[in-house]
Amino acid sequence: MSDAAQPTAAEVRAAAEAVKTALDRHLAAVERRSGEDDPDVYEAFNQLAAAAEVYDELLYDRYDEVTPFEIPGSDDALPPYTGPEEPNALSVLIRRDYAVVEPQRLLAQAQRVEAVDDDGAGADVSGTVHGALGILFGEFEPDEIASRHKEFGLEEGDSTLWVTAADEAADPGEWLEAPFDQVDAERVVCRFDVSAVFDDDADIVEDDDLLEDEIDPDLVAVGLDEDEDLEPLDADHRR
């Protein structure tokens, strides 16, 4: 970065003052929070994260120095919501990733569908993986594939669902050519993410902790007394 493009000392000082103000607002919101998911605390947190990020960037650009602190989740947090208070329309954006772990199972399922729907044309597109995917996703709803993915030789990866607010519904066909190109993060009402990375820490159990007490861990996990019967869990049971 050239000297002419570098921020001034006054800009860095102003950014530092913005962080101080955001800290005071965050503390005040925490002190008067109304519950665990208080929206004022959430907004104050995001404002603090944004102010800290700006200060850190300006400090580095001007003085080649960084701050000694990091706000957890600030890189992935959504910006403060600026959409309509009473949306007249909404869009639901969903992404689900899968790995094709059993191609033969996938092909077999597609061939069954093709055999039932065969109109005599003999296209036989189910002989390739991409053709089989087209058949299955054309035949089944995405939610059904998500619930039956193992039957189709698929393995679940990350998934995310975003609900975005709009002032009015889009005209028919307006966004079909590029459905995900105009997502405004500031209009995301809520989002739900599913990823194996969220389970890594939760699934770690120290062996020493289990050895300290002579308690059946299965009984602890389900909250049963020792004289109660344990019902076997389904192999696909999820917490």
Order of alpha helices (4+ residues) and beta strands (2+ residues): alpha-alpha-beta-alpha-alpha-alpha-beta-beta-alpha-alpha
